[in-house]
Amino acid sequence: MSPKSRRPRRAKPAAEPVAKPANKSRKASSPKAPAVNGAKAARARHAKSNGTKAGASRASRALATTADTVVSKLEFRRGDETLRISDRLPLLPLRDVVVFPHMSISLLVGRLPSVNAIEKAMARDRILFVTAQKRSEVADPQHDELFRTGTIVRVLQLFRLPDGTLRVLVEGLLRAEAKRFQWSNDYYTVQVAALPDPDLPSPEHEALTRHALQLFQDYVHLNRRI
């Protein structure tokens, strides 16, 4: 066959464009988006939970503080009079003296916390709690240096002396026990509970009482100034 009789070759079809693969970085990052959002949501839920717990804790502390500040009342009879007083009273420590119920005594007060306690009582209802010091030589006794058993008293008269001291006439009302001591600005306050009256005296108690009275009468005869 001659060269002229050869059939021409068909042209190859143009290559179809091949789509480029998507960016791998995008493919890799797309599945992470839900995880990131889930982590943020988890952190938000955790923060909200902590906030709720903190709020509940603050609320519980506020309720506890409110419960601690609730003041109770003591009610008792004094002759024909019924007294209703707070169980939180100003404290007056005493040196070398004990005040009993149904007893009136004049006290000379000069220590600043004691003066402040009396001033506070006079501004309210004239009611104080008095108790003796364990050691009279201590000038500024702390709560552990005081007897817990004392007497609730009422101030009958108050005299201010030129040197700044006070002379107060108090009346013993009721035996009580100090349950809690608290320093309040510039004086002590105590939370008190009434103590029941002692039982009827036994024969031994009456004999001791008669003996003590006889000794006192003997002392009076020896010392005419009493």
Contacts in CASP RR format, 6 or more apart in sequence:
PFRMAT RR
TARGET T0000
AUTHOR 0000-0000-0000
METHOD contacts of the structure
MODEL  1
MSPKSRRPRRAKPAAEPVAKPANKSRKASSPKAPAVNGAKAARARHAKSN
GTKAGASRASRALATTADTVVSKLEFRRGDETLRISDRLPLLPLRDVVVF
PHMSISLLVGRLPSVNAIEKAMARDRILFVTAQKRSEVADPQHDELFRTG
TIVRVLQLFRLPDGTLRVLVEGLLRAEAKRFQWSNDYYTVQVAALPDPDL
PSPEHEALTRHALQLFQDYVHLNRRI
71 86 0 8 1.000
71 87 0 8 1.000
71 88 0 8 1.000
72 86 0 8 1.000
72 87 0 8 1.000
73 84 0 8 1.000
73 85 0 8 1.000
73 86 0 8 1.000
73 87 0 8 1.000
74 83 0 8 1.000
74 84 0 8 1.000
74 85 0 8 1.000
74 86 0 8 1.000
74 87 0 8 1.000
74 152 0 8 1.000
74 174 0 8 1.000
74 176 0 8 1.000
74 192 0 8 1.000
74 193 0 8 1.000
74 194 0 8 1.000
75 82 0 8 1.000
75 83 0 8 1.000
75 84 0 8 1.000
76 82 0 8 1.000
76 83 0 8 1.000
76 173 0 8 1.000
76 174 0 8 1.000
76 194 0 8 1.000
77 83 0 8 1.000
78 173 0 8 1.000
78 174 0 8 1.000
83 173 0 8 1.000
85 125 0 8 1.000
85 127 0 8 1.000
85 152 0 8 1.000
86 125 0 8 1.000
86 127 0 8 1.000
87 191 0 8 1.000
87 192 0 8 1.000
87 193 0 8 1.000
88 189 0 8 1.000
88 190 0 8 1.000
88 191 0 8 1.000
88 192 0 8 1.000
89 121 0 8 1.000
89 127 0 8 1.000
89 128 0 8 1.000
89 129 0 8 1.000
89 152 0 8 1.000
89 189 0 8 1.000
89 190 0 8 1.000
89 192 0 8 1.000
90 117 0 8 1.000
90 118 0 8 1.000
90 120 0 8 1.000
90 121 0 8 1.000
90 128 0 8 1.000
90 129 0 8 1.000
90 187 0 8 1.000
90 188 0 8 1.000
90 189 0 8 1.000
91 117 0 8 1.000
91 128 0 8 1.000
91 129 0 8 1.000
91 130 0 8 1.000
91 131 0 8 1.000
91 146 0 8 1.000
91 178 0 8 1.000
91 181 0 8 1.000
91 187 0 8 1.000
91 188 0 8 1.000
91 189 0 8 1.000
91 190 0 8 1.000
92 107 0 8 1.000
92 109 0 8 1.000
92 114 0 8 1.000
92 117 0 8 1.000
92 118 0 8 1.000
92 128 0 8 1.000
92 129 0 8 1.000
92 130 0 8 1.000
92 153 0 8 1.000
93 111 0 8 1.000
93 114 0 8 1.000
93 130 0 8 1.000
93 131 0 8 1.000
93 132 0 8 1.000
93 133 0 8 1.000
93 141 0 8 1.000
93 146 0 8 1.000
93 188 0 8 1.000
94 107 0 8 1.000
94 130 0 8 1.000
94 131 0 8 1.000
94 132 0 8 1.000
94 133 0 8 1.000
95 132 0 8 1.000
95 133 0 8 1.000
95 136 0 8 1.000
96 132 0 8 1.000
96 136 0 8 1.000
97 105 0 8 1.000
97 107 0 8 1.000
97 132 0 8 1.000
98 132 0 8 1.000
99 105 0 8 1.000
99 130 0 8 1.000
99 150 0 8 1.000
99 151 0 8 1.000
99 153 0 8 1.000
99 170 0 8 1.000
99 172 0 8 1.000
100 151 0 8 1.000
100 172 0 8 1.000
100 175 0 8 1.000
101 151 0 8 1.000
101 172 0 8 1.000
101 173 0 8 1.000
101 174 0 8 1.000
101 175 0 8 1.000
102 172 0 8 1.000
103 171 0 8 1.000
103 172 0 8 1.000
104 156 0 8 1.000
104 169 0 8 1.000
104 170 0 8 1.000
104 171 0 8 1.000
104 172 0 8 1.000
105 169 0 8 1.000
105 170 0 8 1.000
106 167 0 8 1.000
106 168 0 8 1.000
106 169 0 8 1.000
107 167 0 8 1.000
107 168 0 8 1.000
107 169 0 8 1.000
107 170 0 8 1.000
108 165 0 8 1.000
108 166 0 8 1.000
108 167 0 8 1.000
109 115 0 8 1.000
109 118 0 8 1.000
109 165 0 8 1.000
109 166 0 8 1.000
109 167 0 8 1.000
109 168 0 8 1.000
110 164 0 8 1.000
110 165 0 8 1.000
110 166 0 8 1.000
111 139 0 8 1.000
111 140 0 8 1.000
112 186 0 8 1.000
113 140 0 8 1.000
113 186 0 8 1.000
113 187 0 8 1.000
113 188 0 8 1.000
114 187 0 8 1.000
115 164 0 8 1.000
115 165 0 8 1.000
115 166 0 8 1.000
116 185 0 8 1.000
116 186 0 8 1.000
116 187 0 8 1.000
117 128 0 8 1.000
117 187 0 8 1.000
117 188 0 8 1.000
118 128 0 8 1.000
118 155 0 8 1.000
118 158 0 8 1.000
118 166 0 8 1.000
118 168 0 8 1.000
120 187 0 8 1.000
121 127 0 8 1.000
121 128 0 8 1.000
121 155 0 8 1.000
122 155 0 8 1.000
122 158 0 8 1.000
126 154 0 8 1.000
126 155 0 8 1.000
127 152 0 8 1.000
127 153 0 8 1.000
127 154 0 8 1.000
127 155 0 8 1.000
127 173 0 8 1.000
128 152 0 8 1.000
128 153 0 8 1.000
128 154 0 8 1.000
128 155 0 8 1.000
128 170 0 8 1.000
129 150 0 8 1.000
129 151 0 8 1.000
129 152 0 8 1.000
129 153 0 8 1.000
129 176 0 8 1.000
129 178 0 8 1.000
129 190 0 8 1.000
129 192 0 8 1.000
130 150 0 8 1.000
130 151 0 8 1.000
130 153 0 8 1.000
130 170 0 8 1.000
131 146 0 8 1.000
131 147 0 8 1.000
131 148 0 8 1.000
131 149 0 8 1.000
131 150 0 8 1.000
131 151 0 8 1.000
131 178 0 8 1.000
132 146 0 8 1.000
132 147 0 8 1.000
132 150 0 8 1.000
133 141 0 8 1.000
133 145 0 8 1.000
133 146 0 8 1.000
133 147 0 8 1.000
134 141 0 8 1.000
134 145 0 8 1.000
134 146 0 8 1.000
134 147 0 8 1.000
135 141 0 8 1.000
135 145 0 8 1.000
138 145 0 8 1.000
143 178 0 8 1.000
143 181 0 8 1.000
143 188 0 8 1.000
146 178 0 8 1.000
146 181 0 8 1.000
148 177 0 8 1.000
148 178 0 8 1.000
149 175 0 8 1.000
149 176 0 8 1.000
149 177 0 8 1.000
149 178 0 8 1.000
149 195 0 8 1.000
150 175 0 8 1.000
150 176 0 8 1.000
150 177 0 8 1.000
150 178 0 8 1.000
151 172 0 8 1.000
151 173 0 8 1.000
151 174 0 8 1.000
151 175 0 8 1.000
151 176 0 8 1.000
152 172 0 8 1.000
152 173 0 8 1.000
152 174 0 8 1.000
152 175 0 8 1.000
152 176 0 8 1.000
152 192 0 8 1.000
152 194 0 8 1.000
153 170 0 8 1.000
153 171 0 8 1.000
153 172 0 8 1.000
153 173 0 8 1.000
154 170 0 8 1.000
154 171 0 8 1.000
154 172 0 8 1.000
154 173 0 8 1.000
155 168 0 8 1.000
155 169 0 8 1.000
155 170 0 8 1.000
156 169 0 8 1.000
156 170 0 8 1.000
156 171 0 8 1.000
157 168 0 8 1.000
157 169 0 8 1.000
158 166 0 8 1.000
158 167 0 8 1.000
158 168 0 8 1.000
158 169 0 8 1.000
159 166 0 8 1.000
159 167 0 8 1.000
159 168 0 8 1.000
160 166 0 8 1.000
161 167 0 8 1.000
174 194 0 8 1.000
174 195 0 8 1.000
175 194 0 8 1.000
175 195 0 8 1.000
175 197 0 8 1.000
176 192 0 8 1.000
176 193 0 8 1.000
176 194 0 8 1.000
176 195 0 8 1.000
177 192 0 8 1.000
177 193 0 8 1.000
177 195 0 8 1.000
178 190 0 8 1.000
178 191 0 8 1.000
178 192 0 8 1.000
179 190 0 8 1.000
179 191 0 8 1.000
179 192 0 8 1.000
179 193 0 8 1.000
180 190 0 8 1.000
180 191 0 8 1.000
181 188 0 8 1.000
181 189 0 8 1.000
181 190 0 8 1.000
182 188 0 8 1.000
182 189 0 8 1.000
182 190 0 8 1.000
182 191 0 8 1.000
183 189 0 8 1.000
201 209 0 8 1.000
219 226 0 8 1.000
220 226 0 8 1.000
END
